[in-house]
Amino acid sequence: MERRKLLVSTGALAIGGVAGCLDGDDQPDESGETTASGSDEQPVVNGEAYPTMNYDDVDVPLAPLEDVYEWYDSDAVSVVDTRSEHQYEVSHIAGAALSPAPTGPDSDDPVEAWDEDGLIVTYCVCPHAMAVQRAAALIQDGYENVYALDEGFNAWIEAGYPLEGDDVDEELPAFDVQGRTDPAYEGEFVWIRDPVTGQREPGQIDADGRYEMTLYFTDVDDDTVLEVDGPEYTHELTLAEITSDVITA
């Protein structure tokens, strides 16, 4: 079984490393900042390193909220919501396109119409897992300036930044989940899904076989039956069962 792990590296990648934001012709200006060549509309980015997260052998830089909003406010970035269609319809960053993790929809992916050298930021609520998975896939597909929003969607909401959706005033519910499985699956993911709405959240398995996640699911109650999809098993449990005890394989 192919294993895909998320690994964090703090300060391991200066802007323009794996994400390809800068090329050999880019030079810092007198303030020590650098602008990506080829477009006057690209944002000016500090030369300091962003932390990165590795997925599927791709290092994805994690851009902080303040930088992402600066890019957004200057119309210099395209934003990708990596969650489910249901979650997107409830609330999303205004203007964001839906392209679910890890590789987008089976057809009609809006990202396919975007320039490969344009600035792209992915986000989820996790705050990293799905955003990094989608960003890694985009980088593998040839997109050169891809980042994941470091703090996640909740930080955007709390900052009062622009939102769209059917219920943007609704606070995202949060259900904490703990589970345990075979440590041999370290680095792989357990997904919990609502089969009716398509909502889903991943939790990565630690070295001791434990995993934790928070479900930001709407329109669910204690009796909602959810799927717990591990590396080699699937359980059907109610939300009450999932949140009241440690899930075991």
N, C-alpha and C positions, 0 to 999 in steps of 0.2 A: 504493500500500500504506500503510495506517495505521501510523504509528510510535508506539510507546509506550515512553517513556524513564523510567528511574529517575534522579532528580537529588537530590542531598543538599544540604540547607541547614542549617547548624549554627546553632541558636538562633533560627531564623527564625519560630518559632511558639510563642507562649505556650500553656500548657495551656488547651484550650477554644477554640482557633482553628478550623481546618478540622474538627477532630474533633468539635467541638460539645460539649465537656465542660462548659463553663460558659455561662450566658446572662447577660443584662443584670442580672438580679436577684441574681447571686452576688457576694458581697463578701468580701474577706479578713478573717480574724479578727485578734485582737491579735498573734498570732504571725507574721502575714504569710502564712498559709496560707489556702486557699480550699476550700470544700466545694461540690460540685455540688448545686444545689437539686433538690428533688423526691424525694430519697431519703436517709433517715438512714443507710443502709447504704453509700452511696458513700464510697470512701476519701478521706481528706484528702490533697491533692496539693500539693506545693510550687509556689509561683507562678513559679518559674524556668522558662525556656523549655526545651523538649526540642528536639533536632535533628529535622528532618523529612526525609522522602524523598518525592519526587514521582513518581507513576505515573499515567498517563492523566489528567493535569491535576488530580490530587488530591494534596494534601500530607498525608502520613501521619506522625504523630508517633512517634518511636522511644523507647519507654519503657525505662529501664535495668532490669537484672535485679533489683536490690535493691527497687525500687519494685514491680515486677510480683510478686515473691514476697510482699511485704507485703500487696498486694491479695489474692493467692491465699490466704495464710495466714489472712486475715480473712473468707474466703468472699465477697469483694466483686466478683469478676471471673469472667467466663466465658472459657475458653481455647479457641482454635481451632488445631488442627494442620492445616497447609496442604499437607502432603506426600502421598505415595501411601498407599493402603490397606495395602500390604505393609510400608512403613516404619512406619506407625502401629501395625500389629499386633506388630511386633518390639519397639518401645519408644516410649512417648509420655508426656507430662506427665500424671500421674494426674488423672483427671476431664476431660481435654481431649476435645473433640468433633472428629471428622474432617470437614473441609470443604475439599477441595483447592483450591489456587490454579489459575486466577485467580478463578473465579466459583462455586466449589462444585460438588457433584455435580449430575447432570442431574435427579435426583429425590430426595426424602426428605432434604433438607438439614436437619440438626438446628438450624442457626442460625435457620431460619424461625420457630421457636417461641419465640425469645428476644425480650424487650422491646427496642424500638429505642433506648430511653434507658439501657439497662444497659451496664455497663463490659465491654468485650471486648478481649482481647489475642490477636493472631495470632502464630504462630511457625513457623520452619523452621530448617534447619541452615545455610543459605546464607552468612550469617545473615539477610539482608534480603529478597532478591528475591521469593521466593514469599510470604513473610509480608506484604510491602508490597502486592503485587498483590492478595491476598485482602482485606486491610484497605481498600484503595482501592475495591474493588468493594462492600464492605459500606457504606462511607460513601456511595457513590453510590446505594445502595439505601435510604438513609435512617437507617442506624444512626449514632447521634450521638456515642458515646464509644468510639472504636476506636483502638487503638494496636498497633504491632508491637514484639515483643521485640527490643531493640537487639542484644544479644550473641548471640542465637540459642540453639537447643536444646542445643548442646554445653556452653554455659556453665551451663545449668540442670543438666545431668548432672554436670559437674565440681563444682558446688556441693553435690551430694548431696541435691538436692530431690526430692520424691516422683515416682516413675515407676510406670507400669503397662506390661504387655506380655508377650509370650511369652518374651523373653530380655532383661530389663532389665539384667542383669549383663554383657551383651556390649558391648564397646567398639565404637563405630561405626567401620567401616573408612573410610579416606580415600584417594582416588585423584586425584592432581592432573592436570589437563588444560590444554593450551594449544592455541589454534587461531588461524587467520588467514583472513579473508574480505575481501570488497570493503568499503573504508571508507565507501562510499555507504550502508551499512546501520548507520552509527553510531547507537547508542542502542537498536537492536533486540536480540533475543535469539536465541542458539543454545541449543537444548535437547538434552540427551542422555538417552535413555530406554532402559530395559530393557523390551522388548515383552512379555516373559513375566510379569514381576512388576509392571510399571507404575511402577517407581521412575524418578524423573526429577530432573534438576537443570538450572538455567538459567545461562548466562553472557552478560553484556551486552557488546556489541561496542563497542570504543573507537574514537576518531577515526581511528586508523591501521589499523583493521580487525582488530586483535587482540582476543582474548577469553581469559579464564582462568576456570576453575571447579574445584571439588573435588567429586568424586562420593562421597557417603556411602551407597554401595550395599551391601547385604548379600546373601549367597547368590549371589555372582558369582565367577568365576575368570578367568584370562587368556583362556580360550577362549569366554567369554560374548559373544555377538553383541549389540551395542548399536546404537541408531539415533541418528545425529547429524542433528538437524533444524534447518537454518538458514533464513533468510528466504525463499530460493527453491531449496532443495535438501535432499535427504535422503541420507545415506550410511549404509551398514551396515558396521561395523567391530568387530573384537574388542576387548575391554578392553585386551589387550596392545598392539594397534595404536594405540588412542586415547591410551594413557599413555606410549608410547615415543617419540613424535615429534609435531611440530606438525601439527595437523589443518589441511588446506587445502581450500577449496571446489573 
